Amino acid sequence: MTRVGVLGDGAAAAAEVVRDAGGEAVVGDGALDADVVAALGEAALLDALDAAAGTPVLPVGAGTEYGGVPRADRADALAALAAGDYEVAERQTLAVTAGETAVRALADVMVVTDEPARISEYAVETRGRSVDEVRADGVVVATPAGSHGYAADAGGPLLSADADALAVVPVAPFRVERVQWVVDAPAAVTVVREEADVALFVDGRAHGFAAPHAPVELDWGAPFPVAVVPASRGVGFD
């Protein structure tokens, strides 16, 4: 019998689906100690990433940039987990270091001026070499998966799932020409001039502020194990 941990909104109802399919559902404390985890929604997925328990996680309704299955396919996906009908793949993560902050990202990292209509200046580096400096509201750095999310909305390039590269896209740059870069890791973004505090967001979650002249350092982090069920094979980055 497969032990399926369930995290997120609607966990109790999802647990009943697991039990009806012949699995053992684990909700709340101990969910990440199960054989596999269903993360219902983006918040639950990112909580599982932060926990770094090493248990494979199936994203359910977490957003297209994270892969997994949409919420409409939840019942079939949970039944597959309960039956042990899943494979385990590894997802790239980005290790983010900024001062005392050290976290991992699945999709993207953004530094952005904390006040509307205030422009700061940012320096972009890769492997210790300068790429460019740009005045903009902010800069977003995306993994291959994240390049299909907010970075794409900001006009960035779409990266293939197996690309060993990062997409770097200024947010509302103060330039006539369009600027964007595809760079190798390790990379860094540094605030070189600020007109207001510059906030740091990792996968959409606030992580304080980026200090001027102190680089936000980005490198490949430990891979994140993802459960792949029949409904998610060939979907997104699974």
Summary of the structure (lengths in Angstrom):
residues: 238
radius of gyration: 19.0
end to end distance: 24.5
largest distance: 59.9
contacts: 840
relative contact order: 0.19
helix: 20%
strand: 41%
